[in-house]
């Protein structure tokens, strides 16, 4: 299998690292403006020789480039698999995919405890859920000045709503599509950015689940957690501590932990899934639905 990796920033390098460990992958070429003499590189997609010679396309560029790059590949090859990093676009855009199969990089779906939680909820009547994630932007990416990152720039598709759209994805994956929503999307800190650093919402899904969600760039204590109430139990998933606590209405507790989780385990599971079973991976249709939710929040706060 030949792979074309579009973009070689921090996330592109991570995809390269993961893909190079997959047995079926025999060659990885890169589209980047960087000078990388140890690799086969192309300065842009237009300069790629025989685009149809690649089997798997991985778009790992800045968000504002996704639409143009995905459109270019979709219009020039057929029956290929295309992976696009999250979020799909910086806002809702119409792009019909008919020639290829597209998946989007919501890698948290492959967290082992989240998958166990999804299985456990299959026979439960979910009442409400609270989702929260916060990470102080200046400490997010080691060795990177946050002011120069794409996260700091609204024009480049930055902002916490897009950056931490993982939370919206797995919320809709578990609880249904958000249909009613009251939200705030703001820049409230003294960070030197022109993008949003705080989003909070209260919503109801098409499965009648009440959802409260907050994401931010301003929390000095890194956290990523979810609390779910069903008719019979309460579930608490801590992504940072890698624990899943379940307590039923009789007070009985069960604690599941994930030991020695490897840095790239979710990325590896995601690519293996896309290239084989395709189970769990976020489809293009699901990503479009998520963009509709993101657009709804943007419209509520940019009017």
Secondary structure, 3 states (H helix, E strand, C coil): CEEEEECCCHHHHHHHHHHCCCCCCCEEEEECCCCCCCCCEECCHHHCCCHHHCCEEEECCCHHHHHHHHHHHHCCCCCCEEEECCCCCCCCCCCCCCCCEEEECCHHHHCHHHHHHHHHHHHCCEEEEEEEEECCHHHCCCCCCHHHCHHHCCCCCCCHHHHCCHHHHHHHHHHCCEEEEEEEEECCCCCCCCCCCEEEEEEEECCCCEEEEEEECCCCCCEEEEEEEECCEEEEEECCCCEEEEEECCCCEEEEECCCCCCCHHHHHHHHHHHCCCCCCEEHHHHHHHHHHHHHHHHHHCC
